[in-house]
Amino acid sequence: MRRFEYFAPQSLSEALTLFRERGEGGRALAGGTDLVPQIKEGMDKIPMPSYVVSLRRLPELSGIEFDERAGLRAGAGVTMAELADSPVVRERYRALADGAGLVGSVQTMNMATVGGNVCNAAPSADTAPPLLAHEAVAVIAGPDGEHELPLAEFWRGPNATALAPGELLRELRLPVPPANTGGVYVRQTPRKQMDIAVVGVAVLLTLDGDRIERARVALGAVAPTPIRAPETEAALEGQAVSEPLFAKAAEAAAAEARPISDQRGSAEFRRHLVRVTTERCLQVAARRARQ
């Protein structure tokens, strides 16, 4: 393993200054559940860092806050365990709690952060489809201040994001879900635990009686980035809840997926999983919306 410098700033401004002064070749370290194994294994997908900046002690990246008008704020340093166990996330953003609760072992959940899961830009990230379905916005801090970017525009490809050199993800903001909204995230993996998704599906349904007023469907591990399924959403909105409708929408989701074949499954198999998983998620989301 090649040597690198390590820095542990105490504030966001200090971290940004380090990146500005040290220049190219640096990597941010949050929970380290992705970066540390990559460094140990030789960084075959991305360049080996010349220096690493720890974000663990930055108060600006911590905390979960909810406001009935502004919605949810989750700092980039919030761990998966904190998200999965948060009462407000479990009550108002159930799909996100589902996803966070699936990331690795208990030990991993206590280390891995939502910011790291997002910035790693893996198509299979378990918080990505729920965040997309909830229309999350990324708040990005950099040398020129802060700006916001819809999370749908944040991912540029596998291991690639919209972050410019010297920029850091500060937090994620999610709008308040409408009343009578139910959400769920389900993934399919070869093993029950400690594995990455072959397919992941997040669904949000807002009901007005038996009519679907609003639908959000997001898919993971079936395209170069996590994606929304707009044609599936359009097929659902304005329709009455029914098994035939859900079966038709699941077919649409499978058609919108753009999977590849690899050692974990063929493209055809992944489309089948999208169809089956989407139909099940729609059933669960509708049931939760009525609770």
HELIX and SHEET records of a PDB file:
HELIX    1   1 LEU A   12  ARG A   22  1                                  11    
HELIX    2   2 LEU A   35  GLU A   41  1                                   7    
HELIX    3   3 PRO A   59  LEU A   61  5                                   3    
HELIX    4   4 MET A   80  ASP A   85  1                                   6    
HELIX    5   5 PRO A   87  ARG A   92  1                                   6    
HELIX    6   6 ARG A   94  ALA A  100  1                                   7    
HELIX    7   7 VAL A  106  MET A  109  1                                   4    
HELIX    8   8 VAL A  114  CYS A  119  1                                   6    
HELIX    9   9 ALA A  128  ALA A  133  1                                   6    
HELIX   10  10 LEU A  151  GLU A  153  5                                   3    
HELIX   11  11 PRO A  230  LEU A  236  1                                   7    
HELIX   12  12 GLU A  243  GLU A  256  1                                  14    
HELIX   13  13 ALA A  267  ALA A  289  1                                  23    
SHEET    1   A 3 GLU A   5  PHE A   7  0                                        
SHEET    2   A 3 TYR A  51  SER A  54  1                                        
SHEET    3   A 3 GLY A  26  LEU A  29  1                                        
SHEET    1   B 5 ILE A  64  ASP A  67  0                                        
SHEET    2   B 5 GLY A  71  GLY A  75 -1                                        
SHEET    3   B 5 LEU A 168  LEU A 174 -1                                        
SHEET    4   B 5 VAL A 137  GLY A 142 -1                                        
SHEET    5   B 5 GLY A 145  PRO A 150 -1                                        
SHEET    1   C 2 TRP A 155  GLY A 157  0                                        
SHEET    2   C 2 ALA A 160  THR A 161 -1                                        
SHEET    1   D 4 THR A 181  GLN A 188  0                                        
SHEET    2   D 4 VAL A 199  ASP A 208 -1                                        
SHEET    3   D 4 ARG A 211  GLY A 220 -1                                        
SHEET    4   D 4 ILE A 227  ARG A 228 -1                                        
END                                                                             
